Amino acid sequence: MSSLVKKSHQHAPWRQLLRRIYLVFTLLICLGLMGANPAMATSTSGDLLKTPAIEITVSLGNAANELKFEPSRLEFIAGKRYTIRLTNPSQLKHYFTAKDFADAIWTQKVQAGKVEIKGAIHELELQPGGVAEWVFVPLKSGNYSLRCSIAGHTEAGMIGAIAISN
């Protein structure tokens, strides 16, 4: 019995080595497969990012402190690059809240003053006189709601609609 135990322990390092090789090989294959999509996206988006963005200005409120978005309806085409220039000419702070819309786009960046923000954005707050630029590419068609989520602003009519078509 002891000779069987010794023989199986002698082969144990080989089994561990084979398991490690198998694990590394499997990880490399998985990483290769995962890397294929970002590489394809990078080559496609590289061309898209070289094209000038379509610019749209949206005012959050106005100088008369009316609670509204101007314009209140925004239309985009999937696959095109846009810059929304958000301005707040009012004396009140306002939010540009459109979570479902934000989930349906790829955000390249949000620029506010000397700060550039990258990644998922769901809500932007603009102080009186504030300006921000949101550069993005719509990915998923649909109709999305826009609102100012400050208490009372949505109820007073500070709402809008966003449409993404193919």
C-alpha positions in Angstrom: 0.0 0.0 0.0 2.8 2.4 0.8 4.3 1.9 -2.6 1.0 2.9 -4.3 0.9 6.0 -2.2 4.5 6.9 -3.1 3.8 6.3 -6.8 0.7 8.5 -6.8 2.6 11.3 -5.0 5.4 11.0 -7.5 3.0 11.8 -10.3 1.2 14.6 -8.4 3.6 17.3 -9.6 2.9 16.4 -13.2 -0.8 16.5 -12.6 -0.5 19.9 -11.0 1.6 21.1 -13.9 -0.9 19.8 -16.4 -3.7 21.5 -14.5 -1.8 24.8 -14.5 -1.1 24.6 -18.2 -4.7 23.8 -18.9 -5.8 26.7 -16.7 -3.4 29.1 -18.4 -4.4 27.9 -21.8 -8.1 28.3 -21.0 -7.5 31.8 -19.6 -5.6 32.8 -22.7 -8.4 31.6 -25.0 -11.0 33.4 -22.9 -8.9 36.6 -22.9 -8.5 36.3 -26.7 -12.2 35.9 -27.2 -12.9 38.9 -24.9 -10.3 41.0 -26.6 -11.8 40.4 -30.1 -14.9 42.5 -29.4 -13.0 45.5 -28.0 -10.5 45.4 -30.8 -13.3 45.4 -33.4 -15.0 48.2 -31.5 -11.8 50.2 -31.4 -11.2 49.9 -35.1 -14.8 50.9 -35.9 -15.0 53.7 -33.2 -11.6 55.0 -34.2 -13.1 56.1 -37.6 -16.2 57.5 -35.9 -14.2 59.5 -33.3 -12.3 61.2 -36.2 -15.6 62.6 -37.6 -16.8 65.9 -36.2 -19.7 65.6 -33.7 -23.1 66.9 -34.5 -23.7 69.8 -32.0 -26.9 70.5 -30.2 -27.5 73.2 -27.5 -29.9 72.5 -24.7 -30.9 75.2 -22.2 -31.9 74.1 -18.7 -34.3 76.8 -17.8 -34.0 80.4 -19.2 -33.2 83.9 -18.0 -36.9 84.3 -16.9 -36.4 81.3 -14.6 -39.0 79.2 -16.4 -38.8 75.5 -15.5 -38.3 74.0 -19.0 -35.8 72.5 -21.3 -35.2 74.4 -24.6 -35.7 72.4 -26.8 -37.8 69.9 -24.9 -37.5 67.2 -27.6 -34.2 65.8 -28.8 -33.7 63.4 -31.7 -30.6 61.4 -32.4 -29.6 58.7 -34.9 -27.8 55.6 -33.6 -24.2 55.3 -34.6 -23.6 59.0 -35.1 -21.4 61.1 -32.8 -23.0 64.1 -31.0 -22.1 66.9 -28.6 -24.9 68.3 -26.4 -23.9 71.7 -25.1 -25.9 72.1 -21.9 -26.3 75.6 -20.6 -28.1 77.0 -17.5 -29.0 80.7 -18.1 -31.4 80.7 -15.1 -30.7 81.7 -11.5 -31.6 78.2 -10.3 -29.6 75.0 -10.4 -31.1 72.3 -12.7 -30.5 68.6 -13.4 -30.4 66.9 -16.8 -31.6 63.5 -15.7 -32.1 60.8 -18.4 -30.9 57.5 -17.0 -32.5 55.2 -19.6 -31.1 57.4 -22.4 -27.7 57.4 -20.8 -27.8 53.6 -20.7 -28.6 53.5 -24.4 -25.5 55.5 -25.4 -21.7 55.3 -25.3 -20.3 58.3 -23.5 -17.0 59.5 -24.8 -16.7 62.3 -22.3 -18.4 65.1 -20.4 -16.4 68.3 -20.3 -17.2 71.0 -17.7 -14.7 73.8 -17.3 -11.2 72.2 -16.9 -12.7 68.9 -15.9 -13.2 66.0 -18.3 -15.3 63.1 -17.0 -15.3 59.7 -18.7 -17.6 56.7 -18.2 -21.3 56.2 -17.6 -23.2 59.4 -16.8 -26.8 59.3 -15.7 -27.4 62.8 -14.4 -25.7 66.2 -14.8 -26.2 69.1 -12.4 -25.7 72.6 -13.7 -25.4 75.5 -11.4 -26.7 78.9 -12.5 -24.5 80.0 -15.4 -23.1 76.5 -15.8 -22.0 75.0 -19.1 -21.1 71.4 -19.9 -20.5 69.4 -23.1 -21.6 65.8 -23.3 -20.0 63.9 -26.2 -21.6 60.5 -27.0 -22.7 58.0 -29.6 -26.3 56.6 -29.4 -26.3 52.8 -29.6 -29.9 51.6 -28.9 -32.9 53.0 -30.5 -35.9 54.0 -28.4 -37.8 56.8 -26.7 -36.5 58.1 -23.4 -37.7 60.6 -20.9 -35.8 63.6 -19.7 -36.5 65.6 -16.5 -35.0 67.9 -13.9 -35.1 65.8 -10.8 -35.0 68.7 -8.3 -38.1 68.6 -6.2 -41.0 70.4 -7.9 -39.2 71.0 -11.2 -40.6 67.9 -12.9 -44.0 68.6 -11.6 -43.8 72.2 -12.9 -43.1 70.9 -16.4 -39.3 70.6 -16.6 -39.6 67.5 -18.7 -38.6 66.4 -22.2 -38.4 63.6 -24.6 -35.4 62.0 -26.3 -35.7 59.7 -29.4 -33.0 57.6 -30.9 -33.7 56.1 -34.3 -31.7 53.8 -36.5 
